[in-house]
Amino acid sequence: MNILFLDDSDRRCKTFKSNFPSADIVNTAEEAIKAMQHTHYDLICLDHDLGGEQMADTKGKNTGSEVVRHMIKNPHPAKAIVIHTHNPPAGNQMVMALMKHYDGVYRYTFGPVMLMMTGQILDEMG
């Protein structure tokens, strides 16, 4: 399974990688978009607030929302997308936008439940 994980927190990136060693880890929206242009990911996990920002504007360029806008304009064959931001309004907006174009969109704040549910999603995808 090809997995893409977008987050700017070293701690969260290390935790995710320890649970899903094959995952590609990126820290910026630009890196995520470039990765999606070169690899077909089965699972994409997106944070919203990047570059140390908190409660970032959803119109910002270096945000998970920018990746979502790219995914809507340039459909990706992802089987599942997990939004794991700690920014509830932005996370909900990302989910609503993606659900119009993708099946398998999930919203879990990063933590033990998100990691467990991501593992379950991967198991169900086979």
N, C-alpha and C positions, 0 to 999 in steps of 0.2 A: 504494500500500500504506500502510495506517495502522500506525504503529509506536509503541509506548509503551516508554520506557526509564526504569526506576527505579534511582536510585543517589544517594548523598549526597556523592560525591567530585566536586568541580568538574573535576578533571583528566579523570576517566573520562567525565563528561558531555560535556565539550568534545571529547574524542577520538571518542566515539560520534557526536555531532552532526556532526563533520567528515566522518565516513564515511557517515552516513545523515542528510542534511540535513532530510528531511521528518519526522524522529522528534519526537514529543512527549516532553520531558524533565521528569521529576518527581523530587522529592527525599525525599518522605515516603510512608509507606503510605497515609495519608489522601488525599494528592493523587492517588496511583495509583488508589485506589478511586473517587474522584470522577471522574477522567478516564474510567475504564471504564464509569461509569454514563451518560456522555454520548457516548462514541465507541465504535464497534465496531472494535477493533484486530485486524489480521491477525497481527501479531507482538507479543508482550509479553516484555520482558527484565527480569528481576528480580534485584536484589541482596538480600541478607538483612539484614546489619548496617547500620543507618541511624542518623542523628543522631550520627555520630562513634563509635558503639559498635564494639567488636571482640568477636567470639565471643559475640554477644548470645543470650539465652535465646529459644528458638523460641516461647515463650508470650507474648513481648512484643508490645505494640500497634504500635509503630513499627518493624516488621520486615517483611521479605519474606514471612515465614510468615503474618502477618496478612492480607496480600494474597491468599495462597494460600487461606486459610480463607474469605475473601470469595468467591473464584472458585469454590470448591466449593459454597458455599451459593447462589450467584447465578451460574449458568453463563454464561460469556462465549464469543462465537463465534470466539475466537482460533484460527487455524490452526496456530500454532506458539508455544511458550513456551520461552525460554532462561533458565536459572538461571545467573547469572554471579558468584555470591558467592565470596569468599575464605575462607568459613567452611565447611569440608567437611562436618561433621556436619549443620549446618542445611541446606546445599544438597542433600545427599542426602535428607534428610527431606522437603524441599519437592518434589523430583522424585518420590519415591515416592508422596506424597499426590496430586500432580497426575496421575500416570500412571493412577490408578484412575478418572479422570474425563475426561481429555483425551488425544488422540493428538498426536503431534508435540511431545513434551517433551524438551528437550536440556539438558545440563549441561556448560558450559565456563567455567572461571575467566576473568575479564576479562583480556584481553590480545590480542595479534595473532591467535592461533588462534581465539579467540571471535569477533573481528571478521570474520575470513575465513569462518568457518563460518556466521555470521549472514548474510553476503552470499550464500553458497551456498544457504542455506535460503530466502531471499527470491527468488533466481533460480528455484529449483525451484517456488515457489508461483506464479510467473508474474507 
